[in-house]
Amino acid sequence: MYKKNQVFAAACIGLFLFGMTLITLGSILPLLRTQFEGRGLSAGIITSILPVGILAGSLIFGPIVDRYGYKSLLMISVFISAVALEGLAFTRSLTLLYTCIFLIGFGGGIINGGTSALVSDISTENKGASLSLLGVFFGLGALGMPLLLGILSKHFPYTTILSAVGFFMFLPLIYFFLVAFPAPKQAQGFPLKEGVKLLKEPVILLTGFCLFFQSGVESLVNNWTTTFLQHKGGITNEAALYALSFSLVGLTVARILLGALLKRISSFTILVVSLALIIAGSLLLLFTNSYNFAFSAVITIGVGLAAGFPVILGYVGQLFAHLSGTAFSIVFVIALTGNILLNYFFGVITENYSITHLPVLVMACVACMFVLLLLLKQKIAGKIKL
């Protein structure tokens, strides 16, 4: 018999590690360019391989955890990520470098989806609140890695730091091994027909495409805000990165608060307020030329982004508890597709028009999310608590 607090702690550790590894690439990319200078390193290939790996990991985790449970897959995915970090630290081969980056994404995709489905399964009530608290640990991991690199890089080469982080990731495997996890939901065999039916389920598609735009907005904000601020306001790269970091702080703090608010306030109301905050932040970003106002706008958007994933995944967990892993897998794949496509689409816009259209595209995505949420509410009202 598993103990809920121990399993929740395991999930939080896993997502913390995912946050660390995911942000690593952006933190060390300039250093990789220096190390592999003149050897054909492509930053475009690097930034493309990572989401492909995450997509692949997200695709496979669901049916596996429904059939075999979470423990082995979580341990394997953390092991893969740790080994890949060690490879990233010591490789001198471009092929091995690209392979390690793919494996970091692959292991991370499994950890991200698997820990979310796991927390949903062990939370009998207030799944959204539990998932929101889980998301806090992603933020802590993502904030921690650049800080760690910034402090330690003055004393050690980045390869030594990466190697130490990779070694640190092996340690939680001992805890995962000792903790009892929930039993597989489909131990007698995976119901393939039911799994395929989920692909045609309107609620799965509606939740998936809500997160398609949510993930897309998160990608746009994370990848383009610094360039937008530098272009529009003449802000230095350091100041723009500072603002973006506080956006992540805002998201993390908001998720801590959501853990309590979702137990008292309608989750649908919180989603609507969150979308309104993103719109407000985007409008401020669009019309201001002041760094202080732009700083406030980016934080407001970060706070607005906090509720989307935990609340909507909470709906999925309630509606499809018997195949939660597979349902989460489908939804995550749709969401990550939005991340990739909308990011690529805006890249085309910046090349042919202007990066100043960033807030407009963010608001267009939010408008699409609002319409999808209204349709979703019609489908699930009365079936679960909103």
C-alpha positions in Angstrom: 0.0 0.0 0.0 1.4 3.4 -1.0 1.5 6.5 1.2 0.2 9.5 -0.6 2.6 12.0 0.9 5.6 9.9 -0.1 4.4 9.5 -3.7 3.6 13.2 -4.0 7.1 14.0 -2.8 8.5 11.6 -5.5 6.5 13.4 -8.1 7.7 16.8 -6.9 11.3 15.7 -7.0 10.8 14.4 -10.5 9.3 17.6 -11.8 12.0 19.6 -10.0 14.6 17.6 -11.9 12.6 18.2 -15.2 12.7 21.9 -14.6 16.4 21.9 -14.0 17.2 19.8 -17.1 14.8 21.7 -19.4 16.3 25.1 -18.6 19.9 23.8 -18.9 20.0 24.0 -22.7 19.2 27.7 -22.8 21.7 28.4 -20.0 24.6 26.6 -21.6 23.9 27.2 -25.3 26.4 30.2 -25.6 29.1 28.0 -23.9 28.3 25.1 -26.3 28.7 27.5 -29.2 32.2 28.5 -27.9 33.3 24.9 -27.3 32.1 23.6 -30.7 33.0 26.7 -32.7 34.1 25.8 -36.2 32.8 22.3 -36.0 29.3 22.8 -37.5 27.2 23.2 -34.4 23.7 24.3 -35.3 21.8 26.2 -32.6 18.6 25.6 -34.7 19.1 21.9 -34.6 19.7 22.0 -30.8 16.5 24.0 -30.1 14.5 21.7 -32.4 15.8 18.4 -31.0 14.7 19.1 -27.5 10.9 19.6 -28.1 11.0 16.5 -30.4 12.4 14.5 -27.5 9.8 15.9 -25.1 7.1 15.1 -27.6 8.3 11.5 -28.0 8.4 11.0 -24.2 5.0 12.5 -23.8 3.6 10.1 -26.5 4.8 6.9 -24.9 4.4 7.4 -21.1 0.6 7.2 -20.9 -0.1 3.6 -22.1 3.0 2.4 -20.2 2.0 3.8 -16.8 -1.6 2.5 -17.3 -0.4 -1.0 -18.0 2.8 -1.3 -15.8 2.5 1.5 -13.2 4.7 4.6 -12.6 7.7 3.4 -10.5 9.9 1.7 -13.1 9.2 4.3 -15.9 9.9 7.2 -13.5 13.2 5.7 -12.4 14.2 4.9 -16.0 13.3 8.4 -17.3 15.4 10.1 -14.5 18.3 7.7 -15.2 18.1 8.6 -18.9 18.1 12.3 -18.1 21.1 12.0 -15.7 23.2 10.0 -18.1 22.4 12.5 -20.9 23.5 15.4 -18.7 26.8 13.6 -18.1 27.1 13.0 -21.8 26.4 16.7 -22.4 29.2 17.6 -20.0 31.9 15.4 -21.5 31.2 14.8 -25.1 33.3 16.2 -27.9 31.2 14.7 -30.6 28.4 16.6 -32.3 26.4 13.5 -32.9 26.6 12.5 -29.3 25.8 16.0 -28.2 22.5 16.0 -30.3 21.7 12.5 -29.0 22.1 13.7 -25.4 19.9 16.7 -26.0 17.2 14.4 -27.5 17.5 12.1 -24.5 17.1 15.0 -22.1 13.9 15.9 -23.9 12.7 12.3 -24.1 13.3 11.6 -20.4 11.9 15.0 -19.5 8.7 14.4 -21.5 8.1 11.1 -19.6 8.8 12.8 -16.2 6.6 15.8 -17.0 3.6 13.8 -18.1 4.1 10.9 -15.8 4.4 13.0 -12.6 1.3 15.0 -13.5 -0.8 11.8 -14.2 0.6 10.3 -10.9 -0.5 13.3 -8.8 -3.9 13.2 -10.5 -4.3 9.6 -9.6 -3.4 9.9 -5.9 -5.5 13.1 -5.4 -9.1 12.0 -4.7 -10.3 15.6 -4.4 -9.0 19.0 -5.6 -6.8 17.5 -8.4 -6.2 21.0 -9.8 -4.9 22.2 -6.4 -2.5 19.3 -6.1 -1.3 19.7 -9.7 -0.8 23.4 -9.1 1.5 22.6 -6.1 3.3 20.1 -8.2 3.9 22.8 -10.8 5.6 24.9 -8.2 8.5 22.4 -8.2 9.0 22.8 -11.9 9.4 26.5 -11.4 11.9 26.0 -8.6 14.0 23.7 -10.7 13.8 26.0 -13.7 14.9 29.0 -11.6 17.5 27.1 -9.8 19.6 25.9 -12.7 20.5 29.4 -14.2 21.2 30.6 -10.7 23.5 27.6 -10.0 25.3 28.1 -13.2 25.7 31.8 -12.6 27.2 31.4 -9.2 29.4 28.3 -9.8 30.6 29.3 -13.3 32.9 31.9 -11.6 34.8 29.0 -9.9 34.3 25.9 -12.1 33.9 25.2 -15.9 30.4 24.5 -17.0 31.3 20.9 -17.7 32.1 20.2 -14.1 28.8 21.8 -13.0 26.8 19.8 -15.4 28.5 16.6 -14.3 27.8 17.4 -10.7 24.1 18.1 -11.5 23.9 14.8 -13.4 25.4 12.9 -10.5 22.9 14.7 -8.1 20.1 13.3 -10.3 21.1 9.7 -9.6 20.4 10.2 -5.8 16.6 10.5 -6.0 16.6 7.0 -7.7 17.3 5.6 -4.2 14.2 7.3 -2.8 12.0 6.2 -5.8 13.2 2.6 -5.3 12.2 2.6 -1.6 8.8 4.2 -2.0 5.7 2.2 -2.8 3.8 3.6 -5.8 0.1 3.0 -6.9 -0.6 -0.3 -8.6 -1.1 -0.3 -12.4 -4.7 0.5 -13.4 -4.7 -1.9 -16.3 -2.5 -4.7 -14.9 -4.5 -7.4 -16.8 -3.6 -5.8 -20.1 -4.0 -2.4 -21.8 -7.5 -1.9 -23.3 -6.4 -0.8 -26.8 -9.9 -0.2 -28.1 -10.7 2.1 -25.1 -7.4 3.9 -25.6 -8.1 4.5 -29.3 -11.6 5.8 -28.4 -10.1 8.5 -26.3 -8.7 10.0 -29.5 -12.2 10.6 -30.7 -13.5 11.9 -27.3 -14.7 15.5 -27.7 -13.6 16.4 -24.1 -10.1 15.1 -24.7 -9.9 17.2 -27.9 -11.3 20.3 -26.2 -8.9 20.0 -23.2 -6.0 19.2 -25.5 -6.6 22.2 -27.7 -7.1 24.5 -24.7 -3.6 23.4 -23.7 -2.4 23.7 -27.3 -2.9 27.5 -27.0 -1.8 27.6 -23.4 1.5 25.8 -24.2 1.9 28.0 -27.3 1.5 31.2 -25.2 4.0 29.9 -22.6 6.5 29.2 -25.5 6.0 32.6 -27.0 6.5 34.4 -23.7 9.6 32.4 -22.8 11.3 32.4 -26.2 10.4 35.9 -27.5 9.9 38.3 -24.7 13.5 39.2 -24.2 14.0 40.0 -27.9 10.6 41.9 -27.9 11.7 44.1 -24.9 15.1 44.8 -26.5 13.5 45.8 -29.9 10.7 47.9 -28.6 12.1 49.5 -25.5 15.8 49.6 -26.2 16.3 47.5 -23.1 19.6 45.6 -22.5 19.7 41.8 -22.7 20.4 41.6 -19.0 17.4 43.7 -18.1 15.1 41.8 -20.4 16.3 38.5 -18.9 15.7 39.9 -15.5 12.1 40.7 -16.4 11.6 37.2 -17.9 13.0 35.6 -14.7 10.4 37.5 -12.6 7.7 36.2 -15.0 8.6 32.7 -13.9 8.7 33.8 -10.3 5.2 35.2 -10.7 4.0 31.9 -12.2 5.6 29.9 -9.4 4.2 32.1 -6.6 0.8 32.1 -8.2 0.8 28.3 -8.3 1.5 28.2 -4.6 -1.5 30.5 -4.0 -3.6 28.4 -6.4 -3.1 25.4 -4.2 -5.2 27.1 -1.6 -7.6 29.1 -3.9 -8.7 26.1 -5.9 -10.1 24.6 -2.7 -12.4 27.6 -2.2 -13.1 29.2 -5.6 -14.6 27.7 -8.7 -11.7 26.4 -11.0 -13.5 27.8 -14.1 -13.7 31.2 -12.5 -10.0 31.1 -11.8 -9.3 30.1 -15.4 -11.3 33.1 -16.7 -9.5 35.5 -14.4 -6.2 34.0 -15.5 -7.0 34.6 -19.1 -8.0 38.2 -18.3 -4.6 38.7 -16.6 -2.8 37.5 -19.7 -4.9 39.9 -21.8 -4.2 42.8 -19.4 -0.5 42.1 -19.4 -0.4 41.8 -23.2 -2.2 45.1 -23.7 0.2 46.8 -21.3 3.2 45.2 -23.1 1.8 46.4 -26.5 1.2 50.0 -25.6 3.9 50.9 -23.1 7.4 52.2 -23.7 8.4 52.2 -20.1 10.6 49.4 -18.7 8.8 49.5 -15.3 5.4 49.0 -17.0 6.8 46.3 -19.3 8.3 44.6 -16.3 4.9 44.6 -14.6 3.3 43.4 -17.7 5.6 40.4 -18.0 5.0 39.4 -14.4 1.2 39.8 -14.9 1.3 37.4 -17.8 3.4 35.0 -15.8 0.7 35.0 -13.0 -2.0 34.5 -15.6 -0.3 31.5 -17.1 -0.2 29.7 -13.7 -3.7 28.1 -13.7 -4.0 26.7 -17.2 -2.2 23.4 -17.0 -3.1 22.3 -13.4 -6.8 23.1 -13.7 -7.3 21.6 -17.2 -5.3 18.5 -16.4 -7.3 18.2 -13.2 -10.5 18.0 -15.4 -8.9 15.3 -17.5 -7.9 13.3 -14.4 -11.4 13.4 -13.0 -13.1 12.5 -16.3 -10.8 9.7 -17.4 -9.5 8.2 -14.1 -9.5 4.6 -15.5 -7.0 5.5 -18.3 -5.5 8.7 -16.8 -2.0 8.0 -18.2 -3.2 7.6 -21.8 -5.5 10.6 -21.5 -2.7 12.8 -20.2 -0.4 11.5 -22.9 -2.8 12.5 -25.6 -3.4 15.9 -24.1 0.3 16.6 -23.6 1.1 15.7 -27.2 -1.6 18.1 -28.5 -0.2 20.8 -26.1 3.4 20.3 -27.2 2.3 20.5 -30.8 0.9 23.9 -30.1 4.1 24.9 -28.4 6.1 24.0 -31.5 3.8 25.2 -34.2 2.9 28.6 -32.6 6.6 29.2 -31.8 7.5 28.5 -35.5 4.6 30.6 -36.8 5.7 33.6 -34.8 9.3 33.1 -36.1 7.8 33.5 -39.6 6.0 36.6 -38.5 9.2 38.2 -37.0 11.1 37.5 -40.2 8.5 38.9 -42.6 6.8 41.6 -40.4 7.9 42.6 -36.9 8.4 41.2 -33.5 6.2 43.9 -32.1 3.2 41.7 -33.0 4.0 39.3 -30.1 1.3 40.7 -27.7 -1.3 40.5 -30.5 -0.6 36.8 -31.1 -0.7 36.1 -27.4 -4.1 37.8 -27.1 -5.4 35.9 -30.2 -4.4 32.6 -28.5 -6.1 33.6 -25.3 -9.3 34.4 -27.3 -9.2 30.9 -28.8 -8.7 29.4 -25.3 -11.7 31.3 -24.0 -14.0 30.0 -26.8 -12.7 26.4 -26.2 -13.3 26.7 -22.4 -16.9 27.8 -23.0 -17.4 24.7 -25.2 -15.6 22.5 -22.6 -17.8 23.8 -19.8 -20.9 22.9 -21.8 -19.6 19.3 -22.2 -18.5 18.6 -18.6 -20.9 20.7 -16.5 -22.6 18.3 -14.1 -20.1 15.6 -14.6 -17.3 17.0 -12.4 -16.9 19.9 -10.0 -16.0 23.2 -11.9 
